Amino acid sequence: MDVLQIEHLSKSFGPLKVIDDISLSVPEGAVFGFLGENGAGKTTTMKMALGLLRPDGGSVSVCGRRVRYGYTATNRHIGYLPDVPAFYPYMRPKEYLRLCGRTAGLSDVVIAERSCRLLELVGLNKVHKKIGSFSRGMKQRLGVAQALINEPKLLICDEPTSALDPVGRKEILDILRQIHGQTTVVFSTHILSDVERICDRAAVLHGGKIVLEGTLDELRARHRTDALLIEFAAAGDKARFMEAAGMNGSIATDGISADGAIVNGAFDAPAGTDLLDGHEEAGLELTLHAKDVAAAQRAVLRICTEHDILPARFEVLAPSMENLFLEAVQ
């Protein structure tokens, strides 16, 4: 079942079309990364999903029920963490969660049990000082706890890690990873590494449109790389490899055939065309851009075997979220 479903959604502010006929779905239990540059329309989309903004066209459904502007029945299924959560600074964590629980219509017994569990989850169970003295990271963690107090089916987080230091970012991502499977998570971000760390699905918003969407495995398979990375154990090994492959500064037109036989030094396909498009060096690492990855792998292994070279690392490079993002928005 899709917990969140967006169909042909559009939104303009005056002459500026921020969201232009986008459609996407988030299945139950997913951790969904909503990517886009600053100002791409991520927050606008989330506010329409919460019924806080009226769409110009299209629809949003949560748990099968259509979201209506100003009518928040669907919000009983949603927990929300804004990018800058606001708190009553004179309250302490348990007091604040008690207020949130009562606002959600929970009994005091349920509030007490959930508060203890959630404060332990976010690492604030032993913190009794007033919220006004909290760091930004502590406030974000408390914000996650308040968003989960009603045990939502969908947790929406708007750029939860954007203003945090590396330690704070890790804490928030660890919390979101822990609740994976308990609730569906949608979080917007422009920090690509965060998506790679915890998401199983992602979509990229650019120019008001969804330009990339799917599971991370699907996206990587759809944009499979043509590059091989070889890391050598020593500079001498790298020099011997490059000499054997005829790669001293340029790719030659003769060299290694697709069956792996060394001809005169470089990488050749069977018909005499180059097997490589180019290569890059960085320290002990050598990146080969191949026209035929499988043939290039065989050639590399043959060179290493015949010249007694044992690489420290040899892999086909998987496209990173940065590569996928840049490809989608350029």
Contacts in CASP RR format, 6 or more apart in sequence:
PFRMAT RR
TARGET T0000
AUTHOR 0000-0000-0000
METHOD contacts of the structure
MODEL  1
MDVLQIEHLSKSFGPLKVIDDISLSVPEGAVFGFLGENGAGKTTTMKMAL
GLLRPDGGSVSVCGRRVRYGYTATNRHIGYLPDVPAFYPYMRPKEYLRLC
GRTAGLSDVVIAERSCRLLELVGLNKVHKKIGSFSRGMKQRLGVAQALIN
EPKLLICDEPTSALDPVGRKEILDILRQIHGQTTVVFSTHILSDVERICD
RAAVLHGGKIVLEGTLDELRARHRTDALLIEFAAAGDKARFMEAAGMNGS
IATDGISADGAIVNGAFDAPAGTDLLDGHEEAGLELTLHAKDVAAAQRAV
LRICTEHDILPARFEVLAPSMENLFLEAVQ
1 27 0 8 1.000
1 28 0 8 1.000
1 63 0 8 1.000
1 64 0 8 1.000
2 25 0 8 1.000
2 26 0 8 1.000
2 27 0 8 1.000
2 28 0 8 1.000
2 61 0 8 1.000
2 64 0 8 1.000
3 26 0 8 1.000
3 27 0 8 1.000
3 28 0 8 1.000
3 29 0 8 1.000
3 30 0 8 1.000
3 62 0 8 1.000
3 63 0 8 1.000
3 77 0 8 1.000
3 153 0 8 1.000
3 154 0 8 1.000
3 184 0 8 1.000
4 25 0 8 1.000
4 26 0 8 1.000
4 32 0 8 1.000
4 49 0 8 1.000
4 60 0 8 1.000
4 61 0 8 1.000
4 62 0 8 1.000
4 154 0 8 1.000
4 184 0 8 1.000
4 186 0 8 1.000
5 24 0 8 1.000
5 25 0 8 1.000
5 26 0 8 1.000
5 60 0 8 1.000
5 61 0 8 1.000
5 64 0 8 1.000
6 22 0 8 1.000
6 23 0 8 1.000
6 24 0 8 1.000
6 25 0 8 1.000
6 45 0 8 1.000
6 49 0 8 1.000
6 59 0 8 1.000
6 60 0 8 1.000
6 61 0 8 1.000
7 23 0 8 1.000
7 58 0 8 1.000
7 59 0 8 1.000
7 60 0 8 1.000
7 61 0 8 1.000
8 21 0 8 1.000
8 22 0 8 1.000
8 23 0 8 1.000
8 57 0 8 1.000
8 58 0 8 1.000
8 59 0 8 1.000
9 19 0 8 1.000
9 21 0 8 1.000
9 22 0 8 1.000
9 23 0 8 1.000
9 45 0 8 1.000
9 48 0 8 1.000
9 55 0 8 1.000
9 57 0 8 1.000
9 58 0 8 1.000
9 59 0 8 1.000
9 60 0 8 1.000
10 17 0 8 1.000
10 19 0 8 1.000
10 20 0 8 1.000
10 21 0 8 1.000
10 22 0 8 1.000
10 55 0 8 1.000
10 56 0 8 1.000
10 57 0 8 1.000
10 58 0 8 1.000
11 17 0 8 1.000
11 18 0 8 1.000
11 19 0 8 1.000
11 44 0 8 1.000
11 45 0 8 1.000
11 48 0 8 1.000
11 53 0 8 1.000
11 55 0 8 1.000
11 56 0 8 1.000
11 57 0 8 1.000
12 18 0 8 1.000
12 56 0 8 1.000
17 208 0 8 1.000
18 41 0 8 1.000
18 44 0 8 1.000
18 208 0 8 1.000
19 41 0 8 1.000
19 44 0 8 1.000
19 45 0 8 1.000
19 48 0 8 1.000
19 55 0 8 1.000
19 208 0 8 1.000
20 207 0 8 1.000
20 208 0 8 1.000
20 209 0 8 1.000
21 209 0 8 1.000
22 45 0 8 1.000
22 205 0 8 1.000
22 208 0 8 1.000
22 209 0 8 1.000
22 210 0 8 1.000
23 210 0 8 1.000
24 203 0 8 1.000
24 210 0 8 1.000
24 213 0 8 1.000
26 32 0 8 1.000
26 154 0 8 1.000
26 184 0 8 1.000
26 186 0 8 1.000
26 201 0 8 1.000
27 184 0 8 1.000
27 201 0 8 1.000
28 153 0 8 1.000
28 184 0 8 1.000
29 180 0 8 1.000
29 181 0 8 1.000
29 183 0 8 1.000
29 184 0 8 1.000
29 185 0 8 1.000
30 184 0 8 1.000
30 185 0 8 1.000
30 200 0 8 1.000
30 201 0 8 1.000
31 176 0 8 1.000
31 177 0 8 1.000
31 180 0 8 1.000
31 184 0 8 1.000
31 185 0 8 1.000
31 187 0 8 1.000
31 198 0 8 1.000
31 199 0 8 1.000
31 200 0 8 1.000
31 201 0 8 1.000
32 184 0 8 1.000
32 185 0 8 1.000
32 186 0 8 1.000
32 187 0 8 1.000
32 199 0 8 1.000
32 200 0 8 1.000
32 201 0 8 1.000
32 202 0 8 1.000
32 203 0 8 1.000
33 186 0 8 1.000
33 187 0 8 1.000
33 188 0 8 1.000
33 189 0 8 1.000
33 195 0 8 1.000
33 199 0 8 1.000
33 201 0 8 1.000
33 202 0 8 1.000
33 203 0 8 1.000
34 42 0 8 1.000
34 45 0 8 1.000
34 46 0 8 1.000
34 186 0 8 1.000
34 187 0 8 1.000
34 188 0 8 1.000
34 189 0 8 1.000
34 202 0 8 1.000
34 203 0 8 1.000
34 205 0 8 1.000
35 42 0 8 1.000
35 188 0 8 1.000
35 189 0 8 1.000
35 190 0 8 1.000
35 192 0 8 1.000
35 195 0 8 1.000
35 202 0 8 1.000
35 203 0 8 1.000
35 204 0 8 1.000
35 205 0 8 1.000
35 321 0 8 1.000
35 325 0 8 1.000
36 42 0 8 1.000
36 188 0 8 1.000
36 189 0 8 1.000
36 190 0 8 1.000
36 204 0 8 1.000
36 205 0 8 1.000
36 206 0 8 1.000
36 325 0 8 1.000
36 329 0 8 1.000
37 190 0 8 1.000
37 206 0 8 1.000
37 329 0 8 1.000
38 190 0 8 1.000
40 205 0 8 1.000
40 206 0 8 1.000
40 207 0 8 1.000
40 208 0 8 1.000
41 205 0 8 1.000
41 208 0 8 1.000
42 158 0 8 1.000
42 159 0 8 1.000
42 188 0 8 1.000
42 205 0 8 1.000
43 83 0 8 1.000
43 158 0 8 1.000
43 159 0 8 1.000
43 188 0 8 1.000
44 53 0 8 1.000
45 205 0 8 1.000
46 156 0 8 1.000
46 158 0 8 1.000
46 186 0 8 1.000
46 188 0 8 1.000
47 53 0 8 1.000
48 54 0 8 1.000
48 55 0 8 1.000
48 60 0 8 1.000
48 67 0 8 1.000
49 60 0 8 1.000
49 62 0 8 1.000
49 67 0 8 1.000
49 78 0 8 1.000
49 156 0 8 1.000
50 67 0 8 1.000
50 72 0 8 1.000
50 75 0 8 1.000
50 78 0 8 1.000
50 80 0 8 1.000
50 156 0 8 1.000
51 60 0 8 1.000
51 67 0 8 1.000
51 68 0 8 1.000
51 69 0 8 1.000
51 70 0 8 1.000
51 71 0 8 1.000
51 72 0 8 1.000
51 74 0 8 1.000
51 75 0 8 1.000
52 69 0 8 1.000
52 70 0 8 1.000
53 69 0 8 1.000
54 69 0 8 1.000
55 69 0 8 1.000
59 66 0 8 1.000
59 67 0 8 1.000
60 66 0 8 1.000
60 67 0 8 1.000
61 67 0 8 1.000
61 74 0 8 1.000
62 74 0 8 1.000
62 77 0 8 1.000
62 78 0 8 1.000
62 153 0 8 1.000
62 154 0 8 1.000
63 74 0 8 1.000
63 77 0 8 1.000
63 153 0 8 1.000
63 154 0 8 1.000
65 73 0 8 1.000
65 74 0 8 1.000
66 74 0 8 1.000
67 74 0 8 1.000
68 74 0 8 1.000
76 104 0 8 1.000
76 150 0 8 1.000
77 152 0 8 1.000
77 153 0 8 1.000
77 154 0 8 1.000
78 152 0 8 1.000
78 153 0 8 1.000
78 154 0 8 1.000
78 155 0 8 1.000
78 156 0 8 1.000
79 147 0 8 1.000
79 148 0 8 1.000
79 150 0 8 1.000
79 152 0 8 1.000
79 154 0 8 1.000
79 155 0 8 1.000
79 156 0 8 1.000
80 147 0 8 1.000
80 155 0 8 1.000
80 156 0 8 1.000
80 157 0 8 1.000
80 158 0 8 1.000
81 140 0 8 1.000
81 143 0 8 1.000
81 144 0 8 1.000
81 146 0 8 1.000
81 147 0 8 1.000
81 155 0 8 1.000
81 156 0 8 1.000
81 157 0 8 1.000
81 158 0 8 1.000
81 160 0 8 1.000
82 158 0 8 1.000
83 158 0 8 1.000
83 159 0 8 1.000
83 160 0 8 1.000
83 162 0 8 1.000
83 163 0 8 1.000
84 163 0 8 1.000
85 139 0 8 1.000
85 140 0 8 1.000
85 142 0 8 1.000
85 143 0 8 1.000
85 146 0 8 1.000
87 96 0 8 1.000
87 131 0 8 1.000
87 132 0 8 1.000
87 134 0 8 1.000
87 139 0 8 1.000
87 142 0 8 1.000
88 96 0 8 1.000
88 99 0 8 1.000
88 131 0 8 1.000
89 130 0 8 1.000
89 131 0 8 1.000
89 132 0 8 1.000
90 130 0 8 1.000
90 131 0 8 1.000
90 132 0 8 1.000
91 99 0 8 1.000
91 130 0 8 1.000
91 131 0 8 1.000
92 128 0 8 1.000
92 129 0 8 1.000
92 130 0 8 1.000
92 131 0 8 1.000
93 115 0 8 1.000
93 119 0 8 1.000
93 124 0 8 1.000
93 127 0 8 1.000
93 128 0 8 1.000
93 131 0 8 1.000
93 142 0 8 1.000
93 145 0 8 1.000
94 115 0 8 1.000
94 119 0 8 1.000
96 131 0 8 1.000
96 142 0 8 1.000
96 146 0 8 1.000
97 111 0 8 1.000
97 114 0 8 1.000
97 115 0 8 1.000
97 118 0 8 1.000
97 119 0 8 1.000
97 145 0 8 1.000
97 146 0 8 1.000
97 149 0 8 1.000
98 108 0 8 1.000
98 111 0 8 1.000
98 115 0 8 1.000
100 146 0 8 1.000
100 149 0 8 1.000
101 111 0 8 1.000
101 114 0 8 1.000
101 149 0 8 1.000
101 150 0 8 1.000
102 108 0 8 1.000
102 111 0 8 1.000
104 149 0 8 1.000
104 150 0 8 1.000
106 114 0 8 1.000
106 149 0 8 1.000
106 150 0 8 1.000
111 149 0 8 1.000
114 148 0 8 1.000
114 149 0 8 1.000
114 151 0 8 1.000
115 145 0 8 1.000
115 149 0 8 1.000
116 125 0 8 1.000
118 145 0 8 1.000
118 148 0 8 1.000
118 149 0 8 1.000
119 125 0 8 1.000
119 127 0 8 1.000
119 145 0 8 1.000
121 144 0 8 1.000
121 145 0 8 1.000
121 148 0 8 1.000
121 175 0 8 1.000
121 178 0 8 1.000
121 179 0 8 1.000
122 141 0 8 1.000
122 142 0 8 1.000
122 143 0 8 1.000
122 144 0 8 1.000
122 145 0 8 1.000
122 175 0 8 1.000
123 141 0 8 1.000
124 138 0 8 1.000
124 141 0 8 1.000
124 142 0 8 1.000
124 145 0 8 1.000
127 138 0 8 1.000
131 139 0 8 1.000
131 142 0 8 1.000
134 142 0 8 1.000
136 163 0 8 1.000
136 164 0 8 1.000
137 164 0 8 1.000
137 168 0 8 1.000
137 171 0 8 1.000
137 172 0 8 1.000
140 160 0 8 1.000
140 161 0 8 1.000
140 164 0 8 1.000
140 168 0 8 1.000
140 172 0 8 1.000
141 171 0 8 1.000
141 172 0 8 1.000
141 175 0 8 1.000
144 157 0 8 1.000
144 160 0 8 1.000
144 172 0 8 1.000
144 175 0 8 1.000
144 176 0 8 1.000
147 155 0 8 1.000
147 156 0 8 1.000
147 157 0 8 1.000
148 155 0 8 1.000
148 179 0 8 1.000
148 183 0 8 1.000
151 183 0 8 1.000
152 183 0 8 1.000
153 183 0 8 1.000
153 184 0 8 1.000
154 183 0 8 1.000
154 184 0 8 1.000
154 185 0 8 1.000
154 186 0 8 1.000
155 179 0 8 1.000
155 183 0 8 1.000
155 184 0 8 1.000
155 185 0 8 1.000
155 186 0 8 1.000
156 186 0 8 1.000
156 187 0 8 1.000
157 176 0 8 1.000
157 185 0 8 1.000
157 186 0 8 1.000
157 187 0 8 1.000
157 188 0 8 1.000
158 187 0 8 1.000
158 188 0 8 1.000
159 187 0 8 1.000
159 188 0 8 1.000
159 189 0 8 1.000
159 190 0 8 1.000
160 172 0 8 1.000
160 176 0 8 1.000
160 187 0 8 1.000
160 189 0 8 1.000
161 168 0 8 1.000
161 169 0 8 1.000
161 172 0 8 1.000
161 173 0 8 1.000
161 189 0 8 1.000
161 191 0 8 1.000
161 194 0 8 1.000
162 189 0 8 1.000
162 190 0 8 1.000
162 191 0 8 1.000
164 172 0 8 1.000
169 191 0 8 1.000
169 194 0 8 1.000
173 194 0 8 1.000
173 197 0 8 1.000
173 198 0 8 1.000
176 185 0 8 1.000
176 187 0 8 1.000
176 198 0 8 1.000
177 197 0 8 1.000
177 198 0 8 1.000
179 185 0 8 1.000
180 198 0 8 1.000
189 195 0 8 1.000
192 320 0 8 1.000
192 321 0 8 1.000
192 322 0 8 1.000
192 325 0 8 1.000
193 321 0 8 1.000
195 202 0 8 1.000
195 216 0 8 1.000
195 321 0 8 1.000
196 216 0 8 1.000
196 320 0 8 1.000
196 321 0 8 1.000
199 216 0 8 1.000
200 215 0 8 1.000
200 216 0 8 1.000
201 213 0 8 1.000
201 214 0 8 1.000
201 215 0 8 1.000
201 216 0 8 1.000
202 212 0 8 1.000
202 213 0 8 1.000
202 214 0 8 1.000
202 216 0 8 1.000
202 219 0 8 1.000
202 321 0 8 1.000
203 210 0 8 1.000
203 212 0 8 1.000
203 213 0 8 1.000
203 214 0 8 1.000
204 210 0 8 1.000
204 211 0 8 1.000
204 212 0 8 1.000
204 213 0 8 1.000
204 324 0 8 1.000
204 325 0 8 1.000
204 328 0 8 1.000
204 329 0 8 1.000
205 211 0 8 1.000
206 328 0 8 1.000
206 329 0 8 1.000
211 328 0 8 1.000
211 329 0 8 1.000
212 219 0 8 1.000
212 324 0 8 1.000
212 325 0 8 1.000
212 328 0 8 1.000
216 321 0 8 1.000
219 319 0 8 1.000
219 324 0 8 1.000
220 318 0 8 1.000
220 319 0 8 1.000
220 324 0 8 1.000
223 319 0 8 1.000
223 323 0 8 1.000
223 324 0 8 1.000
223 327 0 8 1.000
224 319 0 8 1.000
225 316 0 8 1.000
225 317 0 8 1.000
225 318 0 8 1.000
225 319 0 8 1.000
225 323 0 8 1.000
226 277 0 8 1.000
226 289 0 8 1.000
226 290 0 8 1.000
226 291 0 8 1.000
226 293 0 8 1.000
227 287 0 8 1.000
227 288 0 8 1.000
227 289 0 8 1.000
227 290 0 8 1.000
227 316 0 8 1.000
227 317 0 8 1.000
228 287 0 8 1.000
228 288 0 8 1.000
228 290 0 8 1.000
228 293 0 8 1.000
228 296 0 8 1.000
228 297 0 8 1.000
228 300 0 8 1.000
228 314 0 8 1.000
228 315 0 8 1.000
228 316 0 8 1.000
228 317 0 8 1.000
229 285 0 8 1.000
229 286 0 8 1.000
229 287 0 8 1.000
229 288 0 8 1.000
229 313 0 8 1.000
229 314 0 8 1.000
229 315 0 8 1.000
229 316 0 8 1.000
229 317 0 8 1.000
230 241 0 8 1.000
230 285 0 8 1.000
230 286 0 8 1.000
230 287 0 8 1.000
230 288 0 8 1.000
230 300 0 8 1.000
230 311 0 8 1.000
230 313 0 8 1.000
230 314 0 8 1.000
231 284 0 8 1.000
231 285 0 8 1.000
231 286 0 8 1.000
231 311 0 8 1.000
231 312 0 8 1.000
231 313 0 8 1.000
231 314 0 8 1.000
232 238 0 8 1.000
232 241 0 8 1.000
232 284 0 8 1.000
232 285 0 8 1.000
232 286 0 8 1.000
232 309 0 8 1.000
232 311 0 8 1.000
232 312 0 8 1.000
233 284 0 8 1.000
233 310 0 8 1.000
233 311 0 8 1.000
233 312 0 8 1.000
234 284 0 8 1.000
235 284 0 8 1.000
237 309 0 8 1.000
237 310 0 8 1.000
237 311 0 8 1.000
238 284 0 8 1.000
238 286 0 8 1.000
240 307 0 8 1.000
240 309 0 8 1.000
241 247 0 8 1.000
241 286 0 8 1.000
241 303 0 8 1.000
241 304 0 8 1.000
241 307 0 8 1.000
241 309 0 8 1.000
242 248 0 8 1.000
242 286 0 8 1.000
244 262 0 8 1.000
244 265 0 8 1.000
244 303 0 8 1.000
244 306 0 8 1.000
244 307 0 8 1.000
245 255 0 8 1.000
245 256 0 8 1.000
245 265 0 8 1.000
245 266 0 8 1.000
245 267 0 8 1.000
245 299 0 8 1.000
245 303 0 8 1.000
246 252 0 8 1.000
246 255 0 8 1.000
246 264 0 8 1.000
246 265 0 8 1.000
246 266 0 8 1.000
247 265 0 8 1.000
247 266 0 8 1.000
247 279 0 8 1.000
251 266 0 8 1.000
251 267 0 8 1.000
251 274 0 8 1.000
251 276 0 8 1.000
251 278 0 8 1.000
251 279 0 8 1.000
252 264 0 8 1.000
252 265 0 8 1.000
252 266 0 8 1.000
253 266 0 8 1.000
253 268 0 8 1.000
253 272 0 8 1.000
253 274 0 8 1.000
254 263 0 8 1.000
254 264 0 8 1.000
254 265 0 8 1.000
254 266 0 8 1.000
254 268 0 8 1.000
254 272 0 8 1.000
255 262 0 8 1.000
255 263 0 8 1.000
255 264 0 8 1.000
255 265 0 8 1.000
255 266 0 8 1.000
255 267 0 8 1.000
255 268 0 8 1.000
256 262 0 8 1.000
256 263 0 8 1.000
256 265 0 8 1.000
256 266 0 8 1.000
256 267 0 8 1.000
256 268 0 8 1.000
256 275 0 8 1.000
256 299 0 8 1.000
256 302 0 8 1.000
256 303 0 8 1.000
257 263 0 8 1.000
257 268 0 8 1.000
257 269 0 8 1.000
257 270 0 8 1.000
257 272 0 8 1.000
257 299 0 8 1.000
258 268 0 8 1.000
258 269 0 8 1.000
258 270 0 8 1.000
258 275 0 8 1.000
258 292 0 8 1.000
258 295 0 8 1.000
258 298 0 8 1.000
258 299 0 8 1.000
259 270 0 8 1.000
259 298 0 8 1.000
260 295 0 8 1.000
260 298 0 8 1.000
260 299 0 8 1.000
260 302 0 8 1.000
261 302 0 8 1.000
262 302 0 8 1.000
262 303 0 8 1.000
262 306 0 8 1.000
266 274 0 8 1.000
266 275 0 8 1.000
266 276 0 8 1.000
267 274 0 8 1.000
267 275 0 8 1.000
267 276 0 8 1.000
267 288 0 8 1.000
267 290 0 8 1.000
267 296 0 8 1.000
267 299 0 8 1.000
268 274 0 8 1.000
268 275 0 8 1.000
269 275 0 8 1.000
269 291 0 8 1.000
269 292 0 8 1.000
269 295 0 8 1.000
273 291 0 8 1.000
274 291 0 8 1.000
275 290 0 8 1.000
275 291 0 8 1.000
275 292 0 8 1.000
275 295 0 8 1.000
275 296 0 8 1.000
275 299 0 8 1.000
276 288 0 8 1.000
276 289 0 8 1.000
276 290 0 8 1.000
276 291 0 8 1.000
276 296 0 8 1.000
277 289 0 8 1.000
277 290 0 8 1.000
277 291 0 8 1.000
278 288 0 8 1.000
278 289 0 8 1.000
279 286 0 8 1.000
279 287 0 8 1.000
279 288 0 8 1.000
279 289 0 8 1.000
280 286 0 8 1.000
280 287 0 8 1.000
280 289 0 8 1.000
281 287 0 8 1.000
284 312 0 8 1.000
287 317 0 8 1.000
288 296 0 8 1.000
288 300 0 8 1.000
290 296 0 8 1.000
293 316 0 8 1.000
297 316 0 8 1.000
300 314 0 8 1.000
301 314 0 8 1.000
303 309 0 8 1.000
304 310 0 8 1.000
304 311 0 8 1.000
END
